């Protein structure tokens, strides 16, 4: 189903930002530096050369090493200047087709800790040897680093592999609770409700903490533990539900199964290809009679009958909204509102009161944000503005694209193919003057492109922080470094606009 409430501005690239605080980050110890000959080495933040410039390409350090290329060779260099394994048969990849490139960033253990809901007592860490162990919340070593891989603890057990031959689960004292040969069990999920999914040489199945197979390892798809008494098993086009003991709930097979929501699971019958809903234990409670359907939200679900339009049903399958609309989709997590469309008009229906809160008067409509605002298109001006849940105007109808705020931050606006920024008060903080504009990163900077085709960086006041002179830009990493390209070649800059290169000699 087409969802007009989720759109990207044409021509805008949203660059993912690091979640780290800008105030807590320092520039990396070693920064790629390009010399007059166009060769790369590494310097410190004062531009003092630490590793001589002799590489054709040099990436930022990822932990203790960085990727470098020279003379059709590729390898990793360490911070002391020594080289790791070198690939002599390396063939340089073609340049990216689009100037914005996502550069994956991996923060090495033990400097990076993932907080989870269960807040495990022990956390995986990696030693310089490359082997994994576990530390406690005081950063003391709890289990020595001897594992090739190590997952997080769940329900007191963690999956590890030792060498190339042993795998299994260890307890919080590092003792084996379940131990296998890797030829027998290559991987496993975390335990949930006392059950875990295992991948064996025969297939995938479900095992208990005592090593008993509840679901035999004979399926090509991983079984899923939905709840303590509900397991989804089967192959790609024939899935079925079992109870916690592995006994099928009923002789029904499904080709599609969605996640549990509002106590219901959306399923597609494997034979009829029609949709219905099961309860949390996998028993079919709303028959598979819908040509299209969506999961439940706030105890209501959009569904479409064959040959009819979209409507809404409740948890028992009773009709809330007639099946006569072009579109119906959920309008926000905090509300019981659904966007509905009939012909060329949009409005908002309240599934709780079963009444129209906002009539079908708009030419387009989005979901409501966390402040209870939605972006809608006025029929008389064909322009977008914003309304609140009562339908009252919050932002004037002046713009070409939907306006999407995130909290109280600024939103991108578009007028006559020019982009700017607006705040919640409706003030254009940055007038629409750029040909491209992306969202702000954690350093308070946003890349933009001017009408001469050059990229630069602005702050939330519209001030130019990094000059508009780059042909190609890449995203900032968590330390505030970004790769850029000009007609003079590629090099790196920091978040303050300092450039780490020397002009190439003619």
C-alpha positions, -999 to 999 in steps of 0.1 A, spaced: 0 0 0 13 34 -9 20 55 21 22 92 14 30 99 51 65 85 46 84 104 19 118 117 11 123 150 -5 133 147 -41 170 153 -45 177 152 -8 201 127 7 197 121 44 231 112 58 231 91 89 247 108 119 266 92 148 247 91 180 278 102 200 277 136 216 297 162 196 309 177 229 325 145 240 343 137 208 379 146 200 396 144 166 413 111 160 450 107 169 459 100 132 442 117 103 447 109 66 468 136 50 475 142 13 508 158 2 518 178 -28 524 147 -49 488 135 -42 500 107 -19 484 99 14 500 94 48 488 102 84 492 133 105 481 145 140 456 173 146 484 198 142 491 185 107 524 170 118 532 140 96 534 108 116 532 82 89 549 93 56 528 100 26 533 70 2 498 56 -4 473 62 -32 444 59 -8 442 61 30 410 57 51 404 67 86 415 44 114 389 19 125 402 9 160 439 0 157 442 -2 119 433 17 87 428 6 51 454 18 26 461 12 -11 493 16 -31 506 2 -65 475 -20 -69 480 -34 -34 457 -32 -5 463 -38 32 459 -24 67 484 -2 85 487 0 122 492 32 142 529 25 146 533 25 109 537 -13 105 517 -31 78 494 -60 83 485 -86 57 488 -72 21 466 -82 -8 488 -80 -39 460 -89 -63 437 -61 -53 417 -44 -81 405 -9 -72 367 -6 -72 350 18 -97 341 53 -83 306 56 -68 279 67 -91 264 91 -66 285 116 -47 271 107 -13 286 75 0 278 57 33 311 47 49 305 20 75 320 28 109 328 0 134 339 10 169 362 -16 183 357 -33 217 362 -25 245 356 12 239 321 6 226 294 -10 248 259 -17 237 233 -12 264 204 -37 262 171 -39 279 182 -69 300 214 -50 311 236 -81 312 261 -84 340 288 -94 315 298 -77 283 318 -91 253 352 -75 248 379 -81 223 416 -84 231 445 -73 209 448 -110 199 414 -107 182 399 -132 207 368 -124 228 360 -127 264 338 -109 289 341 -80 313 318 -70 341 303 -35 347 334 -24 365 355 -32 335 372 -61 353 379 -92 333 353 -118 342 360 -145 315 393 -147 297 396 -138 260 398 -172 243 367 -172 220 367 -166 183 332 -151 186 312 -141 216 275 -130 218 257 -111 245 242 -129 275 205 -136 276 188 -156 304 222 -164 319 238 -179 288 259 -166 259 267 -183 225 304 -185 217 327 -203 193 361 -216 203 387 -221 176 373 -236 144 357 -267 159 337 -259 191 306 -239 196 279 -236 223 266 -217 252 285 -208 284 271 -197 317 282 -166 336 312 -184 352 325 -194 317 315 -230 320 300 -249 291 262 -253 294 257 -266 259 287 -277 238 288 -288 202 311 -293 173 308 -264 148 301 -290 121 270 -299 141 259 -263 153 273 -233 135 253 -205 151 224 -199 175 202 -171 186 200 -158 222 177 -177 245 142 -163 249 116 -179 272 141 -208 277 143 -215 240 169 -207 213 171 -212 175 200 -233 163 215 -237 128 229 -272 124 243 -291 94 208 -306 89 188 -274 91 173 -250 117 154 -259 148 146 -249 184 164 -263 215 159 -259 252 186 -250 277 190 -287 285 198 -295 249 164 -310 240 152 -304 204 117 -289 206 116 -282 169 138 -306 150 166 -291 128 149 -299 95 137 -265 82 154 -241 58 141 -210 77 150 -202 113 121 -209 137 110 -179 157 102 -179 194 73 -155 196 63 -162 232 66 -188 259 39 -208 243 42 -198 206 69 -209 181 68 -202 144 84 -230 123 84 -244 88 99 -236 54 97 -205 32 63 -210 18 47 -232 45 51 -219 80 30 -231 110 26 -223 147 36 -247 176 32 -244 213 61 -243 237 65 -281 235 68 -281 197 32 -294 191 14 -278 161 -14 -255 172 -36 -263 142 -31 -278 107 -28 -244 90 1 -232 68 11 -197 60 33 -181 33 37 -148 52 37 -141 89 42 -107 105 52 -97 141 29 -98 171 10 -65 176 -20 -57 198 -22 -95 205 -26 -103 168 -3 -117 142 -10 -109 105 -8 -141 83 -13 -150 47 -28 -184 39 -4 -206 19 -31 -218 -4 -57 -190 -9 -30 -162 -5 -56 -142 15 -48 -125 48 -61 -130 83 -50 -129 119 -40 -153 147 -39 -147 184 -6 -146 204 -5 -184 205 -9 -188 167 -46 -198 166 -65 -183 137 -91 -159 152 -99 -137 122 -103 -158 90 -81 -153 60 -106 -134 38 -87 -102 30 -69 -95 -3 -46 -71 15 -41 -63 52 -18 -45 77 -9 -54 113 -29 -40 142 -21 -6 158 -41 7 187 -65 -23 184 -74 -15 148 -61 -28 115 -65 -16 78 -77 -43 56 -90 -46 20 -117 -70 7 -113 -84 -28 -130 -61 -53 -136 -35 -26 -117 -7 -10 -98 -3 23 -115 -2 57 -107 -9 93 -114 -39 115 -112 -45 153 -95 -73 172 -125 -96 166 -126 -88 128 -156 -66 131 -159 -37 107 -150 -2 121 -147 17 88 -165 6 56 -143 -10 28 -147 20 5 -114 40 7 -84 42 -16 -60 41 14 -60 37 51 -29 39 73 -19 45 109 -14 81 117 9 79 148 18 58 178 3 81 204 -31 83 188 -60 62 176 -61 81 143 -58 67 108 -52 86 76 -79 78 51 -82 87 14 -112 86 -8 -107 98 -44 -84 128 -42 -91 138 -6 -75 129 27 -87 131 63 -83 115 97 -105 88 113 -105 81 150 -107 43 155 -115 46 192 -145 70 188 -153 56 153 -157 92 141 -140 115 116 -118 138 137 -106 158 106 -128 156 74 -117 146 39 -106 181 29 -69 177 21 -51 168 -11 -24 149 8 -17 140 44 10 126 66 12 108 99 12 129 131 46 135 147 54 134 184 41 169 189 8 160 173 14 178 141 9 165 105 19 179 71 -11 183 47 -16 198 13 -41 226 9 -65 220 -20 -67 257 -30 -29 264 -31 -16 229 -38 10 237 -11 20 220 21 17 233 56 11 217 90 -20 212 112 -25 199 148 -48 170 158 -78 194 159 -71 205 123 -58 239 133 -31 254 111 4 255 126 26 262 96 14 283 66 7 265 33 36 277 13 58 247 5 62 221 -23 69 191 -1 58 176 32 73 192 63 88 166 87 100 177 121 119 155 146 111 167 180 118 205 183 145 205 157 144 223 124 126 208 94 136 210 57 113 230 35 111 232 -3 98 260 -24 103 262 -62 129 235 -60 149 254 -34 155 241 1 158 258 35 149 252 71 120 262 93 113 260 131 82 251 150 72 288 152 69 289 114 100 310 110 122 303 80 155 301 99 173 294 65 155 308 35 149 283 6 181 290 -14 199 256 -17 195 231 -45 201 203 -20 200 202 18 203 173 43 194 169 80 217 180 108 242 156 122 253 153 159 278 181 154 251 206 145 261 207 108 242 201 76 256 196 42 241 217 14 246 223 -23 245 258 -38 232 266 -73 267 266 -86 268 229 -78 293 231 -49 288 215 -15 294 231 19 281 230 54 258 253 74 248 254 111 212 258 124 213 295 120 222 292 83 258 304 88 284 288 65 307 268 86 325 249 58 329 268 25 309 258 -6 337 245 -28 335 207 -29 324 185 -58 317 154 -37 311 149 0 309 120 24 294 118 58 312 128 90 324 99 111 319 97 149 351 117 155 341 145 132 361 137 101 347 137 65 362 128 31 357 154 4 366 157 -33 374 188 -54 389 192 -88 422 189 -70 415 154 -58 403 138 -25 413 146 10 399 149 45 384 178 66 373 180 102 340 194 115 356 229 119 365 229 82 403 224 87 417 207 56 443 179 58 462 183 25 487 203 5 478 216 -30 491 192 -57 521 206 -76 516 211 -113 
